[in-house]
Amino acid sequence: MVADAGANIGIYSQFLSRCVGPTGAVHCFEPSPDNFKRLRTAMRKLRNVWLSQAAVGEHSGGSKLYISDKLNVDHRTCMADDESRGAIPIEMVALDDYFKPGERVDMIKLDIQGYELHALRGAKRVLRENRNIQLLLEFWPYGLKEAGSNWKELIQMLRDLSIDPMLVRMDGLIPCQARDVRSDSAWYVNLFASRGKSGIDGITFEPVPRNVTWLPRQSL
């Protein structure tokens, strides 16, 4: 079972649907009404995909989505101090509320414009219960700061859960150093995180030594 938070119009969702196969399930979350309409159209023939018009965060309940009039991938559930955006009411859900205790979750994908730490906080039980869970998330230090958190908190939370983040590159997964992290708005990378040995496309990577900091190095 996979959770796709920030499903947008379904590009990752379609890929994940093929990965889990007919016996698996992909649960997609997208709060934007326009994006959700396109997502629903794209997923209409996929029987292993479940759709929720909601954002993913730390708590469940009503919230607001701040709309970008430039990019449909840049709607946010937090308001930047130096921006003026229109807002619409939305529903927000914590994954700990969405998934039942003991329910198996194999992967969580997060691409939610700096709100990733909030979403992870709302999924602590899911992360603890599923020892083999894998995470694929956008790592955008500038966006995390705009959302009221910071990248060090995100990395520390994963480490506290014995989940090791690594940088996703075209040639595989690699470690990076904290000194390479940048805070400008244009810098972001993708992280893959898991406990112990991890594998992608049949390649196995050794566990991260506990005294090593793993952080992204350059934009993909």
Number of C-alpha atoms within 10 A of each C-alpha: 18 24 24 24 26 26 29 26 22 22 12 14 28 17 11 23 21 14 13 16 12 12 8 16 21 27 20 27 26 26 26 25 13 12 19 22 14 13 23 19 12 15 20 10 9 16 14 18 22 17 16 18 21 25 29 30 26 21 18 18 13 12 18 18 22 21 20 15 10 8 8 13 17 14 22 23 24 18 19 15 7 7 8 11 15 12 17 14 12 18 18 25 22 22 25 21 15 13 15 11 11 10 11 16 20 18 21 23 23 26 19 29 22 26 26 28 25 20 23 24 18 21 22 16 17 24 24 12 14 15 17 17 20 23 22 20 20 19 29 28 25 20 26 23 15 18 20 14 18 18 21 12 12 19 18 14 16 18 17 10 14 17 24 29 28 22 23 21 16 6 6 14 20 17 16 18 12 13 9 11 19 16 16 11 11 11 17 21 19 21 23 22 24 23 19 15 12 19 13 10 6 7 9 12 14 9 13 20 10 10 6 12 17 21 24 26 20 15 14 12
